[in-house]
Structure formats: C-alpha cells, structure tokens
C-alpha cells in the first residue's frame, strides 16, 4: 500500500491539489520566508483535509520532516488555517519540558527572534490574538487558544484530576487540534506486542490517553511531527502508511542544500588539545564572518558521556583558557597536518594575528562568562531561553557543555563545532550502539543551516559553496565533529549517519590546476576577459515572463494504464509474465496557445495569482487575460509534453496538464520581487583575477563523466585525452560531464587549424569563476568554457572571446533561453576597456554543443573562427 504522501504526490502530478491560501504567509513572521517544501507540506494537508473522499474522521496525520526543516512553522501555519476552518482550541504536547518552554517562546513571545506569527494576526479583517490556556473550559471564541503540556503531564492530568487542570470532560463537547511534537515518543505502544487482558485493563499509556482524547469528537485532529519515524518497524509502518502526509527526511533536506555540510575532523591528540583546536577553528570562522560584514557568532558544543565528566571538563577547560598562551597555541598548531586547521593558521598569519594575539582573543571569548552548562536543572527556564537564543546579538555564549539535555528539541543555528570528549566505543559486533546513534542525531540537529547572504543573488537559507571549495565562506556552511582518529569508531559513526540520511563518503574533491606555462603567458599576466552586469528594470518596462519560464518544455506524465500479471509458480516453478495492457503514447503539444482557450482559462482560474488585477501588479503592460494566455511573451509560447494512455489528449487531460504547468508558472511569478536586465556593456576584468586554481566537490560521480578525469580509463577512447600535454587547454585536466568531454575531444581536432590562424589559442574551463547576465531578464548564467583567440596586428592585437556551453540533450529545451542569450552576444555586447589601447576586443557566443542535436549549428560556428 502506498503512503498517504505518495497518493497526494499523484494528485499533485494531476494538478488536483489545493494551493496554500495567502493568509498563511501574510500572518506568519515576515522574517521567515516559506520554503518550497514547507509550501508543499501545507498544500498536502489542505488538499487531504478538504477531500471528503480521502480524509478520515477524526483526522490524524504525521509530518515526517528533518530536524531544522521548520516543523514549528508548519504548526503555526496550520493553526492559522484551522482557525479559519472554525477551530479555536489547540493542545500542544511533547515529552520534554524544555521543549515546551521553547515552544511557548516561539508561539507567545512576540519579542523573541523566533516568534512565529506576524506582529498582528488578521483573518477576514478581524484581529486574532494567540492565548495560553490551562484548560478549554472558558476559552476565547475569537482567539487561538493553546494549552501547552508535556506528554507525562497530560497523562497525569487526565487520570488524576487537579484544580484548573485539563480533564477528559474538556473534550466532550469541543473539537480540538492535538499537536504532538517529537511524536516518535508517542508510539511506544505501537511497537510492542499485544498485552494480556489483565494488563490491558490496568495499563494507561500515553498513547492510550491521547487516543481517548482524539476519539472524543469526530471533528478532532491529531497533528504529529517527528524527524525519526521508524517506518522499517512493521507495526509502525502498518499504523502510519495512511497517515504520513508529508515526507522530507534529512537526506532530502541536506541534498536540497538547507542544512550545513557535515565533516568529521579526526585527530590523534589529547582531548584538551582537541578542544583547543575546535575553539581555534571557531575563532577563524568568526573572523571570516566578520570579514564579510556578517554579525554571526559561531558556537562550540563540548559533548561528554556523563554529567560528572562534563562538570569536570568544563572546570578544566576554563582553567586552561584562563592561562592560554601563544606558545601553547603554536605547539598545538604543530601537532597535526590537517587541511582545514592549516587554512585557519594561514589566515591568522596572512592577517598579522600572532599566536599571542590569538591566545588573548580566546582567553576573552571563551572565558567563564561566555560558557554555559546545559546539564544543571537549576535555573532551567533561564538557561533554556539562553540555549535557544544563542544566535541573538545579546547572547554572550560561545561554548556549551552537555551530556544529553540537548539531544531533542534544541533549536540552534550557529552551532559549527561539536567536540566528543571521550574515546570509547560503545558498539559490540555489527549493531550500531544507541550511544553512536544518539551522537549522529545530535550531529543532524547541529546541521541546521545558519542563514546568511553576501549579495542579493544568493539564496539566504541554502548552501552556496558546495562546489566552490576554495571560497573562504565555505567554512561558514560546515559543521565539524571533532573526535578521535579511530577507524572502527569512524566506521560506526558513518553507518549511524548514513541511517539518518547523511552519507559522508559520497564526496570526491577534484583540483582544477592552471598550467605553469599558461600562468606565465602574457594573456594570463596582463590579458582581459569581458563580462556584463545587471541593472534593475523599471516595472513599467516589464512585458513578459522570464525567458527561463516561457521558453522551455514542461513535461507532464499522467496515468498510462500499463499493467501486467506475474505467475510466481508456473510450469517448472519458473516465473511467467503476462502483459495485460500497455498504453503509452507521447503527445507533443506545441504551445499553450494551441490548446482550447476555455480549457486554459479554466485552469488559470484555479490560481489566485492569475487574477487580472494581481497579474497587472507584476506585468503593468498586460492588457487582458487573453493576452496573458495567447501571447508568446507570456503563456502562449510555453510547450507541454504530455505522456498519457491516449494518442490524442482529451479535454480532461489537457486541463490537468495545464493545471500542472500553470502551478509551476504561478510559483515563478509569486517569487518575483525585482526585475533585472543584463547590460550590453561588457566590462574588462583581469584574467588572472578571475581564473585561478580551484578545488571542486563532486557528490554524484558518473563513469566517464562528471567528476572523472578526461584521461580516466572509464572515458570512451574517442574522448580520452591527457590534457596535461595539450598547450591549448589552460588547466591540467577536465572533470566535466560526458557532453563536456565530447566537446573537448571535438575541439582538439580544430586546434591545428586555429593555430595557423591565431597566435594564441586557449580554452578555459569556467568552474563558477565567471558569470554573465541575460539581456532579457538579467538571469545569471555561468558558461562552461571561455575560448580566447589572439591575432597580432601591426599595432596591438585582436582578441576574440567566445562563450561555449556543452549541453545534454535532456536540457536543450529547458535551458533554451541560455542558447538564445549566447547567440545575441555577438550583435549586442560592447567591450569597454579599462584603459585606452590599440587592441580590438570582440565577444561571441556559440550554439550549444550537443552531439545528438546541435552538431550542424556548432560546426558552422566553429568554421567561422
């Protein structure tokens, strides 16, 4: 049986889902932009809840979402949605009291930096307050009333009544939303085998208590949230197949770039020396943040096995820091040859920070006033607030000491180093120990991304430097786990991390190294490369969708009707197969403007953003809805490729396809904030300022393709080249895609002819070192290669600079706007010099290089050279 979220994915593919209502985004804290996966989570719930055929009563759903993905934001948004649907009473419960305290801050304290709602909530024009209540006996019918409790406290209150406590009677005549955080604790009974009758009659479990409340009213709703639902457990899977409404585990969260990257830093040093290395790295990271005008304070967590150990180490650490000297730091710097630590030491040296100065900074920044223990229950409320506000400018703490208090519910973004203060292995045999699993989960919790933005083009909440390994800011996107250099322990830890969705071994670093001969050439030492910029476009000049939206083929796959039957024990016990029916037809719809106008218009009306007055706010020159549908500047030129069981698509299929595509267009339109154009002026930059040696990180390797040397044995013989011996290729090697390798081999055949025409021929791989902006829409583009050709003249020289982009067949249509831009460059680009000279500079762009579908055009381009 498919999971509920898989069924909803099918509905989404058919365009049969409900958009998130605008009042949710309008009433959550404007500092928190809803991320795409959060929008999908809301839409899944709303689609399910409003589908009478799917939604069960009372309604129970589970959001299985990674730590740090914003589950409390989903809770807040659902409160707003369900208030609009007539619900007023919300019961929040979780297993730990410290999580309750943190959640109260998030929902009730409008001065908190993590407050989830807008300053004033307004639904249907009416102000809606958020109130804390102890029971639901006399709640405000015009407010969101929230009762906060622990699972244990709720259980005790329900079975042992106390004054002003919540009781079963509270739920007899009221519909209630139950919100269970860290919901995997709720399912302890689900995992267990059945009890005998005597045990069942006397046993009141947390799960039974919640179940009785939940079933008291058919309109009740139970919203469960967890990052760790054990669907491999048969009992859990059977229970939750029909309830997991959204699935976004750590593996997806990390792959989408919303977490820090995770690294282990293994050293054979004493534990205190490891701690010193961690605070040195933390101080280096602080400096990098400061260099980029970012007020972010990195925090170090010191993890002990037992509370007495943690208490002792904290005392020893503070004593060590108080007397820390430059000579001690210098000694520590010579203990290990680690690339990251060496980068930190090189930074300090380059910036004139001596070991003595660094020691003084560490004595101040990691003094007792800047260290906090999370183990002591005394002053728990005050400490919990401090531990959950470590990012605040007023928060003084740089180091946290703990054992298990922060394993769940800890919400911190600026944790960058975790130091393991013990060297034992808890595992015996093949099974991963619970202690190591706990460590992996702590690492996963610390991997929450600390948002920052250097320029307006960057996405604030996602990693930006995965492939740009040499960028100093990469250290600001990484969480380091400092531990002993024990291969067996590291193997166990990697297995535990892999179980929660983090595979540290699927990463390969490649070095793009410029040849010494090229670096000595005058082209590199004095030469120029020309790139353009982008400028803000006046809204009154906007006359269409972005090329990347309107000039691509959107693929829609509907049910094909294919099926089959298998006989497992047929003649001779062999498996026999019988195809019952196979219907697969691929229909190419050239343009939306070719589809019946009424069908497109009906699909358009499903999205609020396509109301004409809203469209005009984005596109002031738009005259009518008909123009938006029919004009090639807007929807008219969009192509849809439909796969269905019908040779000619029915009106229903066309409507479904339009719904699907228009949903994607709606997302693009709603994301518009500022509109740009790329300049036709291309300004000169020094080549040696742009192209340097560079490290690249590849997480997905393909034999003969991405991440493999052009000279690797897996590369087809016709493409295989030892580029270190080719003077026309500026780098020692190429690690690009298969299409790139095919292009390099093709280009090599032209080199002898080019060298007869030009005195210099250099091809450079552009690994995110150079970018240009499309003339129409100002969209950023990083062409894979730049070709420089020189011809000497009587005075000066002529330089031809050509942008070249090899492109896989599957991307030709999707990226067609890039090809169009490349072909506009020759006529529109104007090279501006940084000083007056007699040289003539020209800038061209070529058709995409693609062996299957562009060779005629590309060969023509090459022949022009």
N, C-alpha and C positions, 0 to 999 in steps of 0.2 A: 504494500500500500504506500503511495507517495505521501510525503509530509505535507502538511497544510500549506506551508510556504511554497512548495513546488506546484501545488494546484493553483495558487494565486499567481505564480510566475506564468503559468499557462494563460490565465485570464489577461495578464498584462500583455503577453505576446499577441493576444487577440484585440488589444485595445480596450478590453472590458474592465477597466478599473476606475476608481473614483479619485479625482485629484485632491490634493491636500487643500483645504479651504484657506483663504487668505488670512482669516482672523487668527490662525495659529501663529504664523510668522509675525503678524502685527502685534501680538500680545506676549511674545517671549522677549527676553532681554535682547535689545538690538545689537549688543556687543557680540552675541552668538549667532553667526550666520548658520542656518540649517545646511548640513552637508547632504550630498545626493543620497547616500544610503539612509540617512535619517528621514528624508522626504519619502523614500521608498517604504520605510518601516511604517510611517503614518498612513500612507496610502494602502498598504496591505491590510492594516487593521480596519480602516474606514470601509474599504471595499468588502471585507469579510462581514463586518458588523451590519452593513446596510443591505447585505444579500440575504433575504429571508430564506432562501433555499439552502444556503451553506451554514449560516450562523446558528449554533446551538444555544439553547436557553436552559439554565443560566449559562453565561458565556465565560469560557476560560481560555486564555491564550498565554503563550510563553514567547518572550523576545530573547532569543539566544544570541547575545551580542558581546563582542570582545570588551575586556576591561579598557576603559578610556574612550570608548566609542560614543559616549554621551547618553547612557541609559536614562539618567535623571532628566535630561532634556526631553526624551520621549515621554517620560511620565508627566512632565509639566504640560507638554503639548496635548496629551490625551486628556488631562484634566480639563483643559480649555474646550476640547471637542465634546467631551461627555457632559460638561456643564451646559453647553449649547443644546445637547440632546435631553436635558432635563434632570441630570444627576447633580446632587448637591453634597453628598456625604462620601468622604474618601478615607479609607482605613489603610494607613501605611505601616507595614511591619517588616522587621528584619531580625536576624538572630543576634546581632551585637549592638549594645547600647551606644558605642562610639559612632556607629553608622547612623543611628537615629539622631544623635546630636548634630552630625554633619549635615544630614538631610534637612533638618529643621532650618539650619542656616541657609541652605540653598532655596528653600521654599518660602521662608518667612522674613528673613532679614534683608530688607531692600538695600542696606548699606554694604552688604557683602559683595565682594568682587565676583562671587559665583552665584549670586541671586539669579534665578532662572526666568522670572517674569519681567515684563515691561514695568516702567515706573507706575503706570496706571493701566489696569486691565479694563478694556471696554469691549463688550459683546452686545451687538444690536443696539449700540448707542448708550447702553447702560454701564455704569461703573460696577465692577465685580471685585469685592475685596477677598483676600485669602486669609482665613482664620484658623487658628489652632483650637481644637475642642478636646475635651477628655471623654465625652460620650456623645451619642446622637439623639439625646432626649429633647433638647430645645435648640436646635441648630437654626442658623440664619438661612432662610429660603432664597436669599438674594446673594449668597456668598459661596465660595468654595471652602467647605468645612473639612479640615484634615485632622484626624486623630492619629498621633504617632505613638508607636509602641514596639517593644521587642516581641519576638515570637513567643518567648517564655513568659513575658509579662501578659501578653494577650491570653495565652493558655491559662495562666493562673487566675486572671480576672474573670474569665468565662466560667471557670469551675468553682472558684471560691470568691463569691461576691464581696465587694468592699464599697465604701461610700464614694459616690461620684465615679466609680469605675464603670467600665463598659461591660454589659451583660448580654446574654442571648436575647433578652426581651427587646434590646435596642434594635434588633434586626427583624422583628416580627412584621412590622408594617412599613418598613422603609427599604427602598432599593439603594444598594451600597456598592461602591467600587472598592475592591480589596486590591492593594498593591503590595506585592511580595518581592522585596529586593533580595539578592543572593539566594534565589529560590531553590538552588540545589539542596539547601538545608531542609527545605520543606518536604523533600521526597524520601526521607529516610525509611518510611514505612513501605513505600512503593517498591523499594529494593529488597525488602525482606520476604521471607516465605510466610505462608499463612500461619496464624496462631490457632490454638485450640479454643473451644467455646468459652471456657473459664477465663482465659487470657483476654479474649475479645471483649467480654462483658466488663472486665475491670480496668482495661487499659484505655486511657485517654491520651492519645498522642497529639502532638502539634498539628499533624496533617489532618487528624480527625476533627480537631477543633475548627480549623479553617474550613474544612469540608462542610461542617454543620452550619457555619455562618453563611457560606457561599450558597448552600442549597435552601436557605430560609426564604428566598424570594426568587422567582423565575427570572426577574429582570436584573439580578445581581451580576456583577462582572468581576472576575479574578484576573488581574494582570500580573503575570510572573516575569521576572527579569533575572537572568544569570549569564555569566560568561562560560560556565562549565556544566553544561547538561550532558550527562553520561549516556548518550544515545546508544552506545555499544552494549549497555546493560539491557537485556531483553525485556525486563519488567518496565524500565524507564521508557524504552522505545515504544512498547505497546501502549503505554499511558499517554505519550506525548506526540505520536505521529499526527494526530488530528488537532494538535494544539500549538505546535511551534509555528508561529505566524510570521516570524522573520528570523533568518539565519545569517549572521555576519560574524563568523569566528575570527580569532586573532590572525589566522593565516590570510584571510581576505583583507582584514584591516591593515595588516603590515604590507601586503602586496600592493594595496592602493595608495600606500605612502602616508597613511595617517598616524603611524607610530614612529618612534625613534628606531634607528637601526641598532641592533644588539651585537656587542662584541665581548668576548672573554679576553681578559688580559692575565695571562698565566706567568707567574714568576717564582723562581726558587730563591726566595728571600725570607727573612723573619717576618712575622705577622705585623709587627710595628713598622718595619721598613715598607711593607706593602701598603700600610695605611698612609705613610708619608708620600709614597708615590701617587696615591689617589688624590691627596689634597694638592700636590704639585700640579697634577693634571687638571684638577678643578680650578685652580688659580689661572692656569693657562687658558682654559675655556672662558673664564670671566674676562680676561684681557681681550680675547677675540671678540666677545660680545661688545665690550666697551669700544674697541677699535671701529666697530660698525654702528656706534651710537645706539646700542640696544641695552636697555636697563633690565638685564636678566641676571639673576644671582644663582649660579649653579650650587646644588646641594649634594652632599655625600652621605650615604647611609652605611653605618657600620653594623653588620649583622652577626650576632653571637648565637651560640647554641643554647645557652642557659642564662637566666637573669643574673645570677651571681657573677658569671663570666662577663656579662655586658657591663655590670656595675664596676667591676674591677678594671676592665679595659678602658672605660670612659675616664676613670681616675688616672690611670697610667698615661692615657693619651693627652689629657690636659696638662699633666706634669711634663711630658715630653715636649709639647708645643711651647710651654712657657719658657723652656730653656733651649729651644731650637736655634741652631747656629748655622752660618753659611758653610762652614767646613763640613758639618754633618750632611747638609744638602748636597754638597759636592761629592762626598763619599757615596751617598745614595745614588747619585747620577751615574756613577761608575760601576754599579752592581750588575745592571742588566743592559743588554743591547736590544732595546725594543723600539720599533719604528715610531710609534706614537709618542712615547716618552722622549725620544730623541728630537722629535719635532717641537715638543714643548721647550726642551733645553735650548734648542737652536733659536726659538722665538725670543726667549729671555736674553740670550746673548746678542742677537741682532738689535734688540730694542734697548740695550745698555742696562739691563736689570741684572745686577750681580747676585751671586748666591747669598751674600749678606743682606742685600735689599729684599730679596725674595723671602728669606727667613724672617725678616721684620714684618713683612706683609702677612705671612702665615701665622706668626705669633698673635697678630691683632685680629685677623679674620676668623681664626679657629680657636680663640680664647674661650673661657668658660661661658662668657656672655653670649656666645654665638653657637653653643652646643646644647642639645636638648635630648633627654632620655624619654623614650616612649613606653618604658616598662612600668613605671611607678603609677599606681592607681590614684595616688594623692593628687589633688588638683586636676583630676581627669578632664573636666569640662574645659578648663582654661587651656590645658595642654592640647586637647583635641582641636580646639579652634586654631591654636598656633600651628599644629602639624598640618592642618588642612588649608592654611593660608600662607604657605611657605613662599608662594610667588609674589605676595604683596610687598610693595616697596618698604613698608614699615616693619615687616617681619625680619628679625635680626639673625635668624638661624642659618648656619652653613653646614652643620653636621647633626645627624640624628643617630642615636644609639638604640637598638631594639633587638627583640628576640622573635615574638610572634604577634605583637599587638597591631602591626600594620599589614598583616597578610591579607586582610579583606577590608574593603570599604575605604581604603586610603586613596584620596584623590589629590595627587600632586603632579605637577607638570615639569618642574625644574629639578627633578632628580636625574643626575647624569652618571653617578658612580655608586656602585654597591660593593662593599668590601666584605668578603667572607672571612671571619675571624677564627676559623677552626679548620683543621686539615684532616679530619677524619672522614671516612667513607661509611655511610650507613647501609650500603647495599650489600647483600649477600646473594650470590647466584645471579640469575638472569633478570629477576624482577627489580624494577626501579624502586628505590626506597621512597617512603612517603615524605621523608625529610628533603630529598632531592626534588621531588615533585613540588613541594612547598617552595623551595628555592626558585624553581623555574617559574612558578606562578607569581612570586614576588618580582622576578625579572620582567615578566609580562606586564605587571602592574606599573613598574617603573618606566616601561617603554612608552607611556603616554607622550605624545609629541608636545614639545614646548613651542608654541606658535611664535613665529617672527617673520618679518618681511623686510627685505633690503630695498626693493623697488616695487612699484605698483603692478608690474607684470607677474610677480611671483604669487603663488597661492600661499596664503599665510599659514594654513593649517596642515600643509603637506610637506614631506621631504623634498628638497630641491637639488641635492648634490649627490644623488646615488651614483651617478656615473662620473661626476666631477670630483674625483678622489683628491686631487691636489688643492682644491679650494679650502682655505683655512676654516671656513664656516662649516665644513663637513663635521668637524669635531662637536659642533653645537647641535647636531642631529643624531648623535650616537650615545647610547647607554653602555658604560663599561662595567663588566662584572669582574672584579679583581679576586683571583683565587690562586691556589697552589698549582704548580705545574705537574700534575699527576694525571697521566694519560688515562688511567682507569676511571678516575673521577670525572674527567672532562668528557669521556665517552658516555658515562651515565648521564651527566648533565645535558649533553647534546641530545640524547634519547628522550629525556624528560621535556626538553624544549620542543623537540620535534612533535611530541604528543599534544602539546598545546598550540602547535601551528607555527613554530619558528625553527627553520632549518638553516643553521649557520654554515653548513658545509657546501651548500649550493651557490657558492660565490667564487668567482675567479677574477683576479686582477691582471690586466694586461698593460704593458708600457708602450706608449707611442713615443719613440725617441727620434728626435731630429738628427740627421746625419751631420757629422762634423764638417764635411765638405760643403753642405748646404749652408750651415751656420756661418761659414767663412766667406760665402759668396756675397757680392755687393748687393744682390737683390734682397738678401735677408738683413744685412747690416744697415742698409740705407733705403731699401725699397718701400713702396707704399701699397696698401690694399684699401679699397674704397667700399664703404658701407653707408647705408642711409639711416635715417631716424624716423620717428613717427611724431605727428602733431595731432592735437585734439581737433576733431572735426565738429563744426557747429551743427547742432541738432537740425537746424533748418536745411542743411545740405545733405542729410541722410535720405537716400532714395531707394533703399532696398535692404534685403537681408545680407549678412556677411557671405562672401563667396564660399567659405568653407561649409556653410549651411545649405546654400541653394544649389551648389554645383557638385553634388555627389549623388550616388545611387544608394537609396535606403533599401535594405533587404528585409522582407517580411516573410516569415515562414508560418504557414497555417497547417492544420491537421491534414496529412496526405492520405490517410486511410490505409496505409500499408499495414499488413498484418501477416501472421504465419502461424503454423501449428507444428509442434515437435512431438514425435513419438519417442519417448525415452527408452522403452524396452520393446523395440520392434524385432523383426526377424534377426536371429543371431545376436540378440541383445544390443544391436547397433542402433544408434540414434538416427531416426529418419526424419526428414524435414519436408513439410508440405506448405507451399505458399498459398494462402487462401486468397489474398487480394493484394495487388500492388498498383497504386495510382500515384504517379509522380510526374507532374508536368510543371515546367518552369515557364512562367509567362512574364515577358518584359513589357511593362507599361512605360512608354517613353517619357511622358510628362504628366504631372498632376493636371495641367490644363487640358489634357486629352480625356480625362475622366468626367463623367456627367457632373455638371456644376452643382446640381441639387445634392448629390452624394457627398461631394467635398464640403459643401456649405453645412450640411447636417453634421458632419464630423467636426467641422470648425466650431460649431455652436456648443460643443461639449466642453470647451476650454474657455474659462473666463477671460484669459489674457487676450483672446482673439475678438473680444467685443470691440466694435469700431472705435469708440472713444478711447479705449485703452491702447489700441494699435496706433492711433494717431499721436499719442504721447511719446511713442517710440519712433514713429515714422511720420513726421509732420507733413510731408509732401503727399501722403497717401490720400487719394480722392474717394475711394469706396472699397467696400468689402470685395466686390467683384474684381477690382484691380489687384487686390492682395492675392486673390486666388488665381487669376489668369495671367498676370504679368510675370515675365521671366525674371524681373528684378526681385520678385517676392517668391510666391509658391509655384508659379506657373512652370518654371523650368526644372523643378525637382523631379527626379526619376525614382520610381519604386519598382523593385524587382520582387515579384510575388511567387512563392512556391506553394502550390495547393494541389488538391486532387482533381481540379477541373482545368480542362485545356483552355477554356475561356472563362475568366473570373466572373462570378455572379455579382450582382449589385451588393449583396451582403458581404462578399469577400472584399470588394473594392472599398466599401465603407469601413470594414475592420482594418484594412491596410492603411487607409487614410487616417483613421484614429491613431494607429500605432505611430506613424510618421509625424503627424501633427503634434503628438505628445513630445517627441524629441525636439521639434522646432520650437514648441512652447517653452521648453527648458532653456533653449538658446536665447530666445527673446527676453525671458524674465531675468536672465543673467546680465543683460546689457546695462551698464552703468555710464560709461563714457565711450564715445565712438572716436576712432582714430583713422587717419590716412597715413600711408608711408610717403615720405618726401621723395621727390625725383632728384633732389640733390644728394649726391653720394660724397661724403667727406673722407679725407685721407687719414689713415692711421698707419703707424709704422708696422711693417710686417712682423718685426721682432717683438713688438708689444702684444701682438695678437696670438701668434703661433709659437708655442713653447713645448717642451717635453711634457707629456701628460699621462697620468695613470687613469685607467678606465676600469670600472667594475661591471662584470657581466654575471647575471644571476641565472640566465637561461642560455645554455650553450647548445648549438646545433652543429652536428658533424659537418665539416667543410664550410660552415657559415659563421654566424655571429660568434665572436669570441675565439675563433681559431685562426692561427697564422695562415697567411696566403701560401706558405711553404709547408703546411701540415700534410701528413700522409693521407688524411681524410678528404683533402681538397681534390676534386677531379683533375686529372692530368692536364687537361686543356687550360685550366686556370692556375695551375700551380706555378708559382714564381718565387725565387729568392730575391725579394725586393731590396735586401741589403746591398746587392750588387748592381742595382739599377739606379744610375745617377739622376734620372728624371723624376723619381719618386722621392719626396723630401724626407719621409720617415723611413726608419729601418724596416718596418713591416706594416701589414694591414690586417686588422682583425674584424673587418666589417661583414655584412651579410653575404649570402651567396650571390645576390644580384650585384653587390659591390665588387666581389671578386671577379665575376664575369666581366664587369666593366673594365677593371684594371687590366685583365688579360687582353680585352679588345683594344684598349687604349695603347698598350705596348706595341701592337702591330703598326700603329701610326707614328711612333716616335722617330724612326729613321727619317721619314719624310718631313716631319715637323722640324727636326734638327737641320735639314737642308734649307728650310725657310727662315728659322729663327735662331738667334744666337743663344737664347736661354729658353729651356723648356722645363718647368717644374710643376708637378701635380702635388697638392697638399690635401691630406685628409682633414676635414673640419670636424673635430670631436667637441662640439658645443663651445668652440672658442670664438666663433664669429656668427652673428645673426643679422638678418635684414628684415624689412617690413614691407608687406604687400602694399602696392599703391592704392588699391581699393580695399579699405577696411583696416589697414595697418596691422595685419596679422603677422605675428612673429614666425620666421622661417629660418632654419639652420641648414643650408645646402650641405650635402655630404662632402663635396670636393670643390676646391678652387684651383683653376688652372692659370698659371702665369706664363705668357709668351712674350719674349723681348725681341725687337728688331732694332739694331743700331742704325742711326741716321747720321748725316753729316754733323748735325748739332743735336746732341741728346739722343733719345731713343723713343721708340713707340712701344707701349705696353698694352697688351690685351689681357684682360682679367675675365675669366669665364666661370660662372657658377654651374655646377653639374650635379644632378641628383639621380642616382640609380633608384629604381622603384619596383617593388614586387608587383606582380600582376593584380593581386587582390587589393592593392591600394591605389591603382591607377585612377579609378573613378572617385574614390573618397578624397584623394589629395589633388584632384584636377585643378583646384584653384592655385596650387603652388606652381604647376606647369604653366598655367596661363600667366602668372606673375613673371616667371622666368623668361617667357617669350616677349614680355612687354619691356624688359630691361634695356635691350639694345636701343630702342627708339626713345625711351623716356629718361634713362639715367644720365645725369650730368655729373662728371667728375670734377670736384673742386680741389685745387692744390693747396697745400699748406704753405707754399711759397712759390714765387714765380720762377718757372724754368722752361726750357725749350722742349720738354718731353710731351708726348701726346699719349693720353691715357683713354682707353676705351673699355667699356663694361658690357659684357654679353651674358645671356643665359640660354641654355640649350633645352630642347625637349627632354623629358625623362628618358633615362636609359632603361630599356626593358627588352630582354631578348625575344620575348614572345610577341609583343605588340607595338614596339616603337623603333625597330631597327632601321626601317626605311628613313624615318624622320631624323633619327640620331646620326645615321651615316651621312645624310645631307648636311647636317650641322657640322660634322667633323670635316667634310670635304671643303667647306667654306674657309676653314682655317688655313 
